[in-house]
Each structure stands twice: as C-alpha cells, then as structure tokens.
Amino acid sequence: MMRTSCRHLAFPTIIVAAMVCLGGAAASAMAQKVTLKSPVSIVERTRDGTLVKGKLTAYDQEGFDYIAPDAPEDHPGNLAWSQLPAQRLYELRTKLMDRDAAASWLDLGKTLIGLDDGQVLANRVLDHAISLDATVKDQAEAIRGKKENSADPVAAGAADKPEQGNGGAAAPVASAPPGVADVLGQAQKNNWGPLDEERSAKVTASLKAFGEAVQQKDKLGLPLQLVETKFFLFYTNISPREAQKWGALLDKMYDRLCELFGVPNGVNIWYGKAVVFVFDKAEQYRQFEEAVFGIPNNKDDNTAGRCHSSGEGQVVIAFYRQADEMVFAEVLVHESTHGFLHRYRSPVFVPSWANEGLAEWIAIQLVPKARWAPARMREADKLIRQHGSTLGGNFFTAKQIDGWQYGVAASLTNWMIQGNKKFYVDYINAVKDGLSTEDAAQKVYSTNLAGVVKAYGESLRIRNLRP
C-alpha cells in the first residue's frame, strides 16, 4: 500500500501492496505446482530469522521453490509457506496468484488459517473470496470451521449503522485485501461522480462517525484531533500546527491533480471526503491497521502508509509521521494520489505502472526537497539498461510493479506528460472508460504500447527499447 503494502527499498515499502516483482503465471487453485514463466526476485526473512534470497521459480499450496544466488538452476531450494510470517506470506502469495479468482483466495485462506499469526488475515481473505463469488461461501465457512468471523474490523459508525443506498454510506469496508489502488469489494458505479449536497453531507457524517468509532477503547483507545478541509477528514495526534500544514498539502495535491485531469475547480470527486489518519508513532499506525483493517501488528511491517479503497467508493489512508519530513511528505502525496485515481472518473482500476508512475510524479512536483522519488527516476535509464533494454517484461501487465520499476514508471509518466499532457490525460481517461491499456494506446497514440515504449526509449538514447 507505499500499500502500500507495495514496497520499494527502505522507504518505498509503504502502501497497501508490497513492491516485489509480480510473477507472470497464476492459478486459481493450487492442486498442482505452478511454474512461473519469469522467476521473481525475493528477499525474505523466515520466522527463525534465516535470510532467504534468490529467484522464486514455482509454488504450490505447501510452499515455493527458489534458486539461491550461487546455486545451480537444477538444484532449487524449497521453503514452506508456514516458515514465513503471515503478513509476508500474504503479500507474496497475492502477487503470484490470480487475484480475480475466488479459488485462489480460498487456497490462501487455507494456508493462513493454520498459523498463529494468520487468523485475522485468513478471515479477511475468506471474506474477499465470498465477495468475488458468493457460491464459495460454504467452502470458506468450512475452512474457518464455521466460526464467527472475528475480522469485522470496522464499526459502521459508532453504535448506529449508517443508511445504505442513496441516502448514506456504510463506514469503509475492510473485508478485502490491502493493495495499491485495490478496489475492495464490488464496485458500486452509482457512487462515482460528484454527489449532490445533501447526499455528500450524509456520507461525510457517516465517515466522521467512523473516525470517532476508531478512537474508542475497543479499537485504538487513542484520542485524535480532526482537521477538516474542503476535501479531507484529517485525523491525527501530531501537533495542531503540523496537522494544518499537512492538511494544506493534501488540498494542494488535490488541486494539482484536478488541474491535470481537467476537473473543474472546486468539484469534489471523493465519496463524501477522503479520510486520512496520521499517527505520531509507527506502533500506533500498526495498531490502527490491525484494529480497523485486520492487518497483523507486526514490528517487521516496514510500511510507512497504506491507501485503502473500497468498491463502495470510500478512501481511507493511514500513515505515521516519519522523522524525515520530506520523506513523510512524499508518502503522504504518493498514497493520496492512489486514492484520487480510485475516485477519478469511474471505478475502473488504473494499472500499477500508471498508478505508481503518477503517484511518484506528483510527489516530485509537490515536494520540492523530495529525495526518494527523484532519485528513483534519475536511475531509470541505468536500470533499464541493466535489465537488457527492457522495462522488465511484465511492466504493463503486473498486478504490482517491482521496486526498481517505480523510477521507470515515474520517468515514463513524466515523458508522456511533458510530451503531450492532453494525450496523457486522454490515455488515462480511455483506461478509466474501460479500454484495455493496449486499446487505449491505439486510440490516443495510434500505436501499441510497444510503439510508445520504443519512442520513450529513443528519448533516453536506448535503441529498440522493449516492454
């Protein structure tokens, strides 16, 4: 989730989706071993502290095969899933499997349910399987032993349940897995587009009730101040002066994105408002993620923030205040950009490369002393050359791009915007209107993505650059 649980280097491991390279092959269920077309680089620490590095080549329900750096390819090692902490297991598996198949989530639930630290995640995973395919409910309940779901993490606004339908909105749902710009649950298209004043007020009231409920003893037991801006509900326990400062940065980000995409000045695209939680300490952030979204409170969780987006339309973003102010500002802008793209135009998902590319680009634009995003972008052409003059092979198809590809995504986004901002916006609009990334390229650029990449490569003086 940056979601992310997506992660890059030390800082990038921030949102709802870990920034490890996604595999090329996926299976809806794992009765047989799945061999990846393109091995995935891994660096994992097992429960006993052993460091495991190499290329993941195949996996099944029990574990995965990998080639250590100095090992021959015909002598793979094997690691059982149970040897990984539940959170890392979850993040790695969701990058390998078919996330659109309920059977894949059932398989993951089977693995997690047997782990001491996997119960909460297992319940969330099984709930998500049911949201994808209601016919698997009996199988999901059988996996959890027909226990009551203990991972109903969000109270629907204090003691009162908000109205459904046009009159109001439920509090943010958390039955789906975290991930950069993931749509959690079935998208409700009628919740996209500006809301009328009365409905917006009701939805915002529901979100405020959610914000109050989070602070109660049965959740965080931590008082938070609310700084409300025109487009954000900013809950925090940092100083009031800082809260006003970061709230203003969020409004600046919103205005800049609206300007880029031609959203009229003052129009609110959020479902009510975006809800942002910023905590003074990392431990408080992790407690929030566990209490509200069921993500285990693990000190090895090195994310700095996550963006949670629901199919109903809500956006909830959580961070902790890092010591380096500029790094924190980057995370804040990056994650919030994911939320904006979720709400912009339609509920259609914007692919990872475009999502991360824009999030990196806007952070560079708005944080003058940003360090991480500009550094990654400067390294783009060198990393492309190191990968054989390609963008990595899975750049346009990955559910979540790899860490090294963040700078490439930012560089490509910058090239597209600087070259012709209107074409870039038209391209994103075409994707949000339901065209595939290839069809959108044909419509806007009159060429396929390979043609776009070749032209981008020429700007870097890399001949015959390939996706």
N, C-alpha and C positions, 0 to 999 in steps of 0.2 A: 502497500500500500502502500521507494519513498514510500503502497500499500500495501510505503506500502507495504504491504508485505513485499513488494518488489524491492530489490535491493541492489545497490551498486557500491563497491568499495566500502569504506567505513561509514561515510555519511549517507550514501545512496541507499543503504538498506532501509529505506524509510517507508514506504507506503503500504497499501493493502495489496501485496503480491511480491514475492521475492524476486530480485532481479537476477535469477540464474537463467542460463540459456534453456529455452524450451526444446523438448525433443520433437522430432519430426513425425514419429509414429505414435498412434494412440489406440487404445482398445476400450470398448465399452464394458468389458468384463475380462477378468484375467484367469480364465481356466487354463490357458497356455501362456508360455513366456512370450513377451513382446520384445522383439529386437528392433532397436532404433536405427533408422536409416542414417542419421547423423548423431554420433555419440555426443553426450552432454558433459561438459566440464563440471566437476563437483569438488567442493572442499567442505567436508562435513566433520563434526566432532561427535563421537558416539557418547553414550551415557557414561561409559567408564573413562572418558577423556581422551580416547585414542583419536588421532587425526587421520582422516581418510581422504586421500586426494587422487584424482585421476579422471578418466573418461567413463561415464556410465554408458554401457552398451546395450543392456537388456534388463527387463524387470518382470516380475510376476507377483502373485499375491503374497508370497513369503519374503521377498527381498529383491536385491538387484545385483547384477554383475558389473564390475568395473575393471578397467585396466589401469594399474598404478603407473606413475610416470616412467619408471625404469623397467617395467615388466614387459615381457613379450606379449603380443596380442593374443596368442593362443593359450595364455595362462591367466585368465581373468580371476580376480578375487570376487568374493560374494559377501554381501552384508545383509543381514536380516533387517527388515523394517523396524522391528521391535528394539533394535540397538540404537535407534535414533530417538531423541526427544520428540514428543508428539507434535509440537509445533513445526519442527524442521521436517518431520515425516510428511505432515500435511502439505507444507509448502512445496516440497519436492514432488510428491505424487501428483498434486494438482497441476503441475507444469508438464507432466508427462502424459496424463490420461486425457480422455475425451471428456471435457467439462460439460458438454451438452448432453451426455448420456447418463440417465439415472442409474444404470447398472454400474457405471464407474464410481459413482458416489456411494452406492451400496457396498462395493468392494472396499473402498476406503474406510467406510464406517465399520466394516468387519474387522479391519486391522486396528483401528483406533480404540474400539470398544474394549479390547482386552488389555489396554495399557493403563497403568495407574494415573498417568497424567493426560490420558486421552479421552476421558468420559465426556467432558463438555464439548470438545471438538467433534466427537463422534455423534452426539445428539444434533449438533448444528448441521453436520454433513448429511445425516439421515433425513433431517427436515428438508434440506435442499433437494435431495433425491426425490422426495414426495412432491415438492413444488414443481419439479421437472416432469414428473409422471405420476399422477395420483394412483395408478394401478399398482405401484410398488409399495403402497403403504403397509400391507400385511407383511411383506418381506422386511421392511425397515423395522416394524414393531417386533418381529421375531428376532432380529439382530440385537435389539436392545432389551430383549427379554420381557417385552410388553410392560416395561417400567414407564412411569410417568416421565414425560420429557422434562429433564431438570435444567434445560438450557433455554428457557423462555426469558431471555436476558433483558428485555425492555418492557417496563411497565407502560401500559397505554395511558400515559399521562396521569400522574398521581393516582388517586383512587377512582377517578372517573374514566370510563372508556370514551374516547372521542368518537363523534359520529363518523359513519362511513359514507361514501358516495359524494355527491356534490356539496353536501353541507359541511364537510370537515375532513380531517385526515387522521389516520392512526399514527401513533408515535412510530419513529423509524423502526423498521423490522430488522432483525438480526439473525434470521434463520439461515441465511445464505453465507457462503464463504467470503472472506475478505479478498480483495484483489484490486489492482489499479483499475479504476473506472469500471469495475464489475457492476453489472446490473443485478441486484439481489431480488429475486422473485420475479413473477410475471409482470411485464411492463403494462401499465395502465395508461394508454395513449391519451385518454381524455384529460390526464393530469399534466400534460405538456402544453406549453404556450402560456401567455400571461393569464393570471386568474383575475376575475372581477374583484372589486374592492372588498365586498362582503365575504366572499369565499377565502380570499387571501388572509383576511383578518382572523377567520375561524381556524384556518390551517396554522397560522402563526401562533395563535393561542394554544393550540394543541402541542406545537413544538416547544413552547415555553413550559407547558405542563410537564413535558418530557424532561426538559432541562432541570426543573425543580425536583422531579422524582429521582433523577440521577444522584442528587446531593443527599438524599435521605440515608438513614443509618443502614437500611437493608441493601443499599447499593454502595456508595462511596463513603458516606458519613463525613463529607468534606464540603464546607460552605464555599460557594463560588460567587463572584460578582458577575452580573450581567451588564455588558456594554452592548447596547442595541444600536445598530446603524440602519441605514435605509434598506440594506440587502442582507445583513448578517445578524445573527444572535451569537454574541461572543462571550462564552462563559470561561472564567479564569480565576486563579488565585495569585497571579502575578500582580505587581503594583498597578494602581489605577492609571498612573502616567503611562506606563508601558502598554497597558491594555488599550488606551486611547490611540497610542502610536500604531500598534499592530492592527487595530480595527480600521484605522485610516489607510493602511497599506492594502488591506483587503478591498476596501472600496476603490482604491486606485487601480488594483488589478482588475476588478470587475469592469470599471470604466474603460480600461485599455483593451480588454477582450471584446467589449461591446463595440468599441470603435473599430477594431479589426474586422469583426464579422458583420458590421452594419446594423447592429441592434440599436434602435432609436434611443437617444439619451433619456435616462430615467425609467426605461422599461425594465420591469422585474421579471427575469426568466426563472427564478427559483420557485420551488413549490412552497409558497409562504416565504421563508427565508432560509439561507444556508445556516446550519448550526455548527459552530466551531468551539471546541474545547481546547484550551491551552493550560497546561499544568506547570507548576514551578519545578517539579521533580520528575525524573523518569519513572520512579516507582509509582507515583500517583497516576501517571499515564497508563502504565501496565495494569494497575488496579481497575482503572476505568474500562480498558479494553476487555478485561475478564468479566467485570460485573455487568457490562452493557452488551458486549458482543461475543462473550463466551470464549475469548482467546486466552489461553492459559497464561497466568502471570509467571513468566519465566525470565530470570535475570539474563539469560543468554539471548533474549529477544533484543536485537540491536537496532530495531526500527526506531525512528525518531518521530514518526507520524503516520497516520493512515487516513484514507478517504473512503468512507462507507457510503455507497449509493444504493438506493432501493428502486425496485421496479415501480413502486407506488409514486416515486418522484422525490422523496426526501434525500438530502445530502447531509451527512454528519461527518465532520472532520475533527480528528484529535491529534494533538502534538504535546511535546513537553518543551519547555524553554531551555534551549541549549546554551552553554556558556559563550560560545562564539555567536555574536549577534547576527552576523551576516549569513552564517550557515543556517541559523534558525529562520531568517527572513527568506532564504531560498526554499527551505522546506515548506514554509507557510504558503508561499506563492505557488510552488510546484503542485502541492496537493490540492489546493483550492482550484487550480486550473483543471484538474481532473473532474472536480465537481461541476465546474462550469460546462465542460464538454458533455457531461452526462445530461445536463438540463437543456443544452442548446438545441433548438430546432425540433428534435424528436428523440425518442428513447433508443434509437439505433446506436449500437456500440461503435465507437471510433477505434480502429485497430491500435494495438500497443505502440507501434512505431510512430504513428501520428500523434497519439495521446501523449507519449513521453517527449516526443520532439517539441510539441507546442509548450508543454509544461516547462521544459528546460529553456526554451527560447524566451518565454515571457519572464522567467526568473532573471535571465540575463538582462532583459530590458528594464526591469523594475528595481533590481537590487544593484546599485552602482558598483559596490565593492564585492559583488558575488565572487566566490572563489571556485567552487566545485563545478558548476555548470559551464562557465567559460573555459576552465581547464580541460574538461572532457571534450568540449567542442574543438579546441585547438589541437587535440590529439587525434581527431577523427581521421584525417588523411593518412597519418602514420599507421594507425590501427587497421585501416582498410588495406593498406599495402601488406601489413603483416598477415592478413587473412587472405592472401592470394588475389588481391584486387577484386574482392567481393564485399558485399555488405554482410556476409555471414551465411548466405544460403537460405535462411529462414526469416530474414528480416521482415518481409511483408506478411508472412503467414503465422509468425509466432504469437501464441496467446500472450506471452510476456517476453519482450526482448531481453537479451543478455546485458550484463552490466556494461561491457565495452561498447555496446551498440547505442548507449544513451547519447554519447557525444556525436555519433554518426547521425542519429535521429535529429538532434539539435542542428547540426550542420546542414543536413538536407532540408529541414524546415526553414532555416534561415535563407538558404539558396532559393527555395521556392517563393518565399515571401518577398525577398529583395528583387528577384527576377520579375515577378508579376503578382502583386498582392491579390488582385482580383481573381486570377486563375487559382491561386491557393485557396481562397475562400470558396470559390465555385467548386473546387475539388472536395473540400470538407463537406460542403452543402450536399453534393451529389451522394457522398457516402451516407450522410445523415438522412437523405431521402430514400435510401435503400439500395443504391447501386453497389456492386462489389468494387473493391479497390481498383481492379483492372478495368472494369467498365467505366468507372469514374475518370480514370486516366485517359481512356479513349475519348470520352465525351469532352473533357476540358482541354487536354493537351494534344489530342488527335494522334496519340501513340500509346503503346502499352507501358507498363511500369519499367520494363527493361529499357525502353527508349528514354524514359525520364532519367533513369539511373545512368545511362550512358552519357547524356548531356550533363548531368551533375558531375560525373567523373571528369569530363573534359574541363570543367571549371577548376578542378583540382589538379589538372595535368596528369590524370590517370587514364590512359587509353584503354578502351574496351572494358570499363568497369561493369561488373555483373552484379545482379541482385544477390 
